[in-house]
């Protein structure tokens, strides 16, 4: 089988590409990525030297590029997206263009090329905040941010190809990912690397927002199952083993690094900040046999050690004035400190 992975030089996509090549020795993989600030070919590691792998620099909105690449591809796994909520609050244009227009263009091109399976990777944020209980796959959408709204729209766009044309689309909706090579604007790498440098950890509000965390490799294994065994026209939630308050995660990071709680810097809460996400993942466990294999607390400790051992990877990213540096200065450094 030959698959194409969009956004394959990003955090989750690169892990998926490497794992698929390792675990499916007869398959070929085409990685398609436009290499935005969060996409780096180096994330692909040894995959770049594999004769079964091809890298194509292109945008999912570029119909002509897709027309050249897709012939002969059996399946598409669509990771490519703008994903950081805070960036969407500053400027949402790229989120609409990439997440909605990109999904529309890609699904149409894949259908025209005769691609047999299409997995659209989405997020639990489409359901919005829930105060109690769980959100199954048929729970009404209630997105809060431009990012979440763009992903909800892209879910509908993907499924429109199933409902209208019978095109075999499947959608996955996952909780917060963590793991090696995650761009340092995200919660865990930002807090880990800031703590390593004795810099403030910017905690929104009082840190009581609740998230469910999943290791990126557990997520990739779930997507692999959906690619192989998922039912066309169905959505599958993917979630970790436990819910955590942001402040408790911050304390755990400080504990692992032996750093003082005085590094916690409570800042004005993010606009429209969802309190809690809680996707119900029983469907993928029951129907496809998936399970979480990497408990959060232990995997977080391993992640802290990875960032300690790989400063040469993340320090240049945080020093990048056009990417991380400019964004960090605008989004975090100017936030008003509040009393906890």
C-alpha positions, 0 to 999 in steps of 0.5 A: 500500500502507498499512503500520503501523509499531509502535515507529515513534517509536523509534530504528530505527522512525523511520528506517524510517518516514522512509525508507519514505515517501521511497522509496515515494511511493504508500504510506501509513504509520501509526506506532503508538507508546506514547512510552515514555522511548525514543520521541519523535515528534520523531524522525519529523521531516518525516514528521509533516507528510506527508499520507501519514503518521498518528501514533497513540499506543497500546500494542501490548498494547491490543487495542481500539486495534489494532482501530480502527487496523488495518482497511485496513492491508496490512502490519505492521512490528513494531519495538515492543519494550523493548530495553536488556539492562541495564534488563532486568537491573534489572526484566524485567516490561516486557520480558515484557509488551511483547515477548511479550504485545505480539507476541501481541496484535498478531499476533492483531489483524493476522490478524483485520483481514486484514493481508496481511504481518507482519514481526517485527523481532527480534535476534541475541541470541536465539542467545546467545553463540558462541565460534566460527563463525556462527549461521544462522537455524536455530541453536538459541536460547540467550538469556542475558538477560531481554531476549533471552529475551523476544525469543526468546519473541516470535519463537516467538509470531510464528511460531506464527501461521504454523504454526497459521494459515498467517498470513504472518509473517516474522522478521528478526534483526539485530545491534547498530544504530547511527546518528542519534537513538539513545537515549543509554543505548546503547553508542555514543551513551553513549561518544560523549557521555560522551567529549565531556564528558570523563566516564568511558566505562564499559567492562564487564570488559576490553572483550573482548566482540565485537559485529557493528555495522550502520548503522540505514539498512542495517538498514532497507533489509534489513527493506524487502526482507523486507517486499517479497520475504521468504518467509512462515514464514522468518527472515532474519539481518541483520549488518554487515561486520565484528566488533569488540571493545568496547574497540577501538570505545571506542579508535576513539571516543576517537581520533575525538574527540581524547580521552585513553585515561584516560577509559576506566573499567573496571567490573564486568562485566554479569551473564550478559554474552555474549562474542560474537554472530555471525549468518550473513547469507548467506541474505538476501544470497543470496535477497533481494540485500541488502548492507551499504552503510555500513562501520562505521569511516567511519559511526562517524566520521560519527556522532561528527560528528552528535552534535557537531552535535546537542547540542540533541537529546541533552543534554535526554535525558541530563539527564532525571532520570526517564528517563536520569538515574535509570537511569544513576545506578543502572546505571553510576555505582554500578559498581565500578571494576576493574583492566584 
